[in-house]
Amino acid sequence: MVGMAGTVALAFTPSAPGQVRLANGETWSARFAPGAVDRTPPLGTRVVVESIEGSTAVVRIEQKAAQ
């Protein structure tokens, strides 16, 4: 799971976790990794799993590749 890509499926709020749909089709409760700047990304935003804590994926926003 760690390193797997996904997308925001249920909006995050500053005070509540959201949900992400992972590349393998699973939907997980999720929260942002410490230090994440944008904690309210729009639906469909690409994320990457940093770790798993119980039944919650800890994610960060996927960085776009340099061109």
Residue pairs with C-beta under 8 A, 6 or more apart in sequence:
1 22
1 49
1 52
1 57
2 49
2 50
2 51
2 52
3 48
3 49
4 22
4 23
4 24
4 48
4 49
5 22
5 23
5 46
5 47
5 48
5 62
6 20
6 21
6 22
6 23
6 28
6 46
6 47
6 48
6 49
6 57
6 59
7 20
7 21
7 43
7 44
7 45
7 46
7 47
8 18
8 19
8 20
8 41
8 42
8 43
8 44
8 45
8 47
9 18
9 19
9 20
9 21
9 27
9 43
10 18
10 19
10 43
11 18
11 40
11 42
11 43
12 18
12 30
12 31
12 32
12 39
12 40
12 41
13 40
14 39
14 40
17 29
17 30
17 31
17 56
18 29
18 30
18 31
19 27
19 28
19 29
19 30
20 27
20 28
20 30
20 47
20 49
20 57
20 59
21 27
22 28
22 49
22 57
28 55
28 56
28 57
29 55
29 56
29 57
30 47
30 56
30 57
30 58
30 59
31 56
31 57
31 58
31 59
32 39
32 58
32 59
32 60
33 50
33 51
33 58
33 59
33 60
36 60
36 61
38 61
41 47
41 61
45 61
46 61
46 62
47 59
47 60
47 61
47 62
48 59
48 60
48 61
48 62
49 57
49 58
49 59
50 58
50 59
50 60
51 57
51 58
52 58
